[in-house]
């Protein structure tokens, strides 16, 4: 495979690649073992920065999945298998044969599908605040109605109302944190269509029947106070995969890995550095 790893001069800059008729934005940062980071519904790659800053021992690859940020919005259905195909193409584009893969929420679903589709691409899998989809514990109706209302991505006033569902109650008392996330959300797609493409893909998908086939080590991280994806979903995944481990962040919200960054980075870094098989 041709080595296309970006030079030092391109690190930190966002790049674009073309695949499946789509223009996909990504960024490569740092040096070390590669770590692909896939975010949640509608969230641009900038959301990873707090955690990236603590994962300096890795070469982090962040990406706007199709429908998010400055990546193209697919036409028609674009399911999780296609989303995973784009991640596969991105690693191919960068000349990376295999990498650690971290997926948050919707990104965790994409990461599971990538591990199924291209298991040789995924050395180890980290799944944060995510679900197996159909067959898991569903999102509570009130939380789903509030958070997946498209206004939450484009209206600061509405976002303030529903922010506690995503970040926990403390964001209400932290104006600086709130303003930071509002600013980042300005990078979200200008079209509502991208939001619905991803939401539809997630609603039609399940990994429950084949999780037991994933042979790579899997770390599942869940927040004890996650109001969007109940903690039981993490337990389901960790129990189903042959080499799974569950870590619960006490008091953690849905985006606990982006808030409890020191704890999360320690868990992720230690897990990816391990040479021994889980359960050996």
N, C-alpha and C positions, 0 to 999 in steps of 0.2 A: 504494500500500500504506500502510495506516495506521501511523504511527510509534508503536511501543509500547516504545521503548527505555526501560529502567528509569531512574528518576531517581536522583540522588545518594543519596537517603535509603534506597533499596532495595539499593544496591550492597553487596556482601559478605554479604548475607543470603541464605540458601537460599530458593528459591521453588518452587512446584509448578505444573504445568499438567496439564490433562486432555486425552488424545488416545487414540483407538482403545480406549477403555474402560480406559485405564491412567492412573495418577497418576505423573508424572515429576518428579523433583527436579532442580533446576539452580541454578547461582549465576552471577551476572554481577559482574565485578570490574573496576574501572578505566575508563579512557577511551582512545580511539584506535581504530585499525582493528580490527574484530572478529576474534577468533580462537576458533573452536570446538574444544574439546579433548575427545577421546573415549578413555576408558581401557580397560584390559584386563579379562579375564574376572573377574567378581566384585568388582572394585575400585571403591570409592566415589570421588566427586569430590575428597575430601580428599587423595588421593594425588598430585594435581597441584600441591599447594601449593609444594614446593621449586622447581619450574620456573616456576610462576606468579610467584613472588617476583622472578624475574629477567627477566620479560617485561612489565615495567611500562609499556612504550610501547604496549601493546595493551589493548583491552577483551577480557578473557578470559571465555569462556562455558564452564563446566565442567558436567558432567551425570552423573547415575547412569543408565546405559542400562537399559532394562527387564530386570529380574532382578538388578540390582546395588543396593547401598546401600539407600536409602529409597524407591526407585522400586518400582512394582508389579511382581509376577512374572506374566508372561503365562500364560494357560492353554493347554496344548497346544503345538504347534510355533509358533515365532516366529523365522523365518529372518532372514538378514542383510538381505534387501530390506525387511522390516518394521522391523528395527532402524534402517535408514537412513531409512525413512519417518518415524520418530519424530524423528530429528535434523532432517529437513526441516521438520517441524511446529514444532519448537522455534524454529528461525530465523524461521519465519513468525510465530509467537507473539510474538517479540521485535521484529518489524518490520524484520528484517535481510534485505535482498535477496540479498546475497552476503557471503562471509567466507572468510578463510583457515581451513583445516581441518587439525588435527593429530590423528592417530590412533596409539595405542600398542598393539601386539600385536593382540588381538581388536578393539580400537578402530580399528586401522589397516585391518582388513577392512571394518568398518562404513563407514569413511571412503572406501574405494575404491568401495563400493556406492553411497554417497551421490553421489560424483562421477559415477558411471554414470547413476544415476537422475535426478539434478537437477544437471547440469553447470553451469547458470547460478548455482547457489548457491555453487559452490566456485571462488574466485579462484585459489588456489594450494593444493596438497596436500602435507602433510608426513606421511610414513609412517615410523614408528619401530618397529624390532624386530618386523616383521610379515611376512606371507606372502601369496602369491596363493591359498592354500588348496590344493585338489586340483590336482595338477600341479606343485607346488613340492616342495622337499626336506622330508620329514616330520620331526616332532619325534622325536629319539631315544627309543626305547621306555622306557628307564629313567627319563629325565627326565620323560616324559609321565606315567608311572605314579606318580611321586613328587609332582609339582607339581599334577596335576589330580585327585589324591585330595582329596575335599572336606574332609578333616581339616586340610589345609594352610591352610584359611581360618578354622577355628574352634578349633584346638588349638595353643596356644603351643609345647608340647613338640614336636609334629610339625612345626610351622612352623620351629622352630630346626633340625631335622634336614634339611629340604629347602631352607632359605633360600639356601644357596650356589648352587643351581641357578638361582635367580631374580636374586639380587643380587650374585653373585660371592663369592669366598672371604672377602673382607675384612669382610663384615658379621659374621662369627663373632667377629672381634676388636674389634668396635665395639659395646659393650653399649648405648650411648645410641641409636645408629641402629636397632639391633634393637628396643629398647623403643618407639621412636617408631613403627615400622611395626606392631608388635603393637597399639599403641593405636589406630592408624588402622583396622586390620582389625576392630576392634570395631564399625565402621560397616557391615561387610559384611552381606548379607542373612541374616536368621535362618532362612530356609528354604533347604534344599539344592536345592529345585526350580529356583530362579533360576540357580544354578550350572550345572545340567544343561541348562536351556533354552539358555543361551549356548554351552555346549560343543557341544551338538548342532547348533546353527545354524552354528558354525564348521566342524564336521566334514563338513557336507553342501555346502559352498560352494566356489566357485572364481571367480577373476577372470581366469584365464589366457587364456580365449578372447577377451576383449574389452579387455584392458589397452591394446592398441594404439589403441583408439578414444578414450582420454582425452587431451584436447587441452590441458588446463591444465598449467602447470609443476608438476613433482613433485620434491620432495626426499625421498630415501630415506636414513634413518639406521640404521646397524646397529652392534652391538657386536662386536668381533673375537672375544670370548670368550663369546658368547651360547650357552649350552648348550640353550636351549629352541627357538629359531628360528635355525638355522644361517645364517651370513652369506650363503651362496649365495642364500638367498631374497631378500635385498635386491638382489643383483645381477640376479636374474631380473626383478624388477619394474622396476628402473631401466633395464634394457636394453629391456624391452618397451614402455614408454610413450614416445611421441615426444619429449617434452621432460623427460626424467628426468636426475637427478643422484644419485650415490651418495656418501655420506660415511660412512666407517668410523671409529668411535671406538676407538682402540687400547686394548686391555685392558678394553673395556666389556662389561658383562654384559647380560642380557636387558632390565633396566630402566636401561640406561645413561643415558637422557635424564633420569631422576630422580636419578641419582647424580652424573654429570658435568654438573651443571646449568649451570655457567658456559660450558663448551664447547658444550653443546647449545643454550643460549639464544642464543649468538652465531651459531651456524649457522642456527637458525630465524629469528631476527630479521633477519639479513642477507638470507636468501633471500626472506622475505616483503616486504622493503623494495625489492627489485630491481624495476626497471621494464623492464629488457631481457629478451627471451625467452631461455631457456636454449638455447645452441647457435647463437645468432644471430651 
